[in-house]
Amino acid sequence: MYEKNIRLALFQPDIPQNTGTLLRMAMCLAISVDIIKPCGFVFSDRRLKRAGMNYLNDVNITHHDSWEVFREFVTEENKRLILLSTKAQTAYTDFSYQENDIIMVGRESAGVPDEVFDAVDRRVRISMAKNARSLNVAIAAAIVLGEGLRQLKGSNAS
């Protein structure tokens, strides 16, 4: 089911409903998910389960105890880490996605720290109205993953 290697990483997620929505989407699109701890909620939270519905048991999730552990995983697996950020210069539609990419989103409340921003391989952004600060993280991830999967000719599902 998980034929292509494009993945989604959640950096220290802090809103269980968004995480549940992202996990549900990942299962439906056959995308593996990396959760970089610590999370801002207990992973068994009822709000996570409600948003993820009955899809949560079928998602391919890898939990990483820290940013450093996740970075080791990225290196060992020869992945390219792409951060979705409002501070990025490259539009997500102007970027060429590869099957070894991991699309990473930051914490809903704070994004990612500078050390993480500086350490990723590439950064992409979604263009927004001038008075807008950011999109909901689940919506933003869906937009960018949709483009990545489109470029790779469809979803990961067979």
Stockholm file with secondary structure:
# STOCKHOLM 1.0

chainA/1-158         MYEKNIRLALFQPDIPQNTGTLLRMAMCLAISVDIIKPCGFVFSDRRLKRAGMNYLNDVNITHHDSWEVFREFVTEENKRLILLSTKAQTAYTDFSYQENDIIMVGRESAGVPDEVFDAVDRRVRISMAKNARSLNVAIAAAIVLGEGLRQLKGSNAS
#=GR chainA/1-158 SS CCCSCCEEEEESCCCHHHHHHHHHHHHHHTCEEEEESCCSSCTTCHHHHHHHGGGGGGSCEEEESSHHHHHHHHHHTTCEEEEECTTCSEEGGGSCCCTTEEEEECBTTTBCCHHHHHHSSEEEECCCCTTCCCCCHHHHHHHHHHHHHHHTTSCSCC
#=GC SS_cons         CCCSCCEEEEESCCCHHHHHHHHHHHHHHTCEEEEESCCSSCTTCHHHHHHHGGGGGGSCEEEESSHHHHHHHHHHTTCEEEEECTTCSEEGGGSCCCTTEEEEECBTTTBCCHHHHHHSSEEEECCCCTTCCCCCHHHHHHHHHHHHHHHTTSCSCC
//
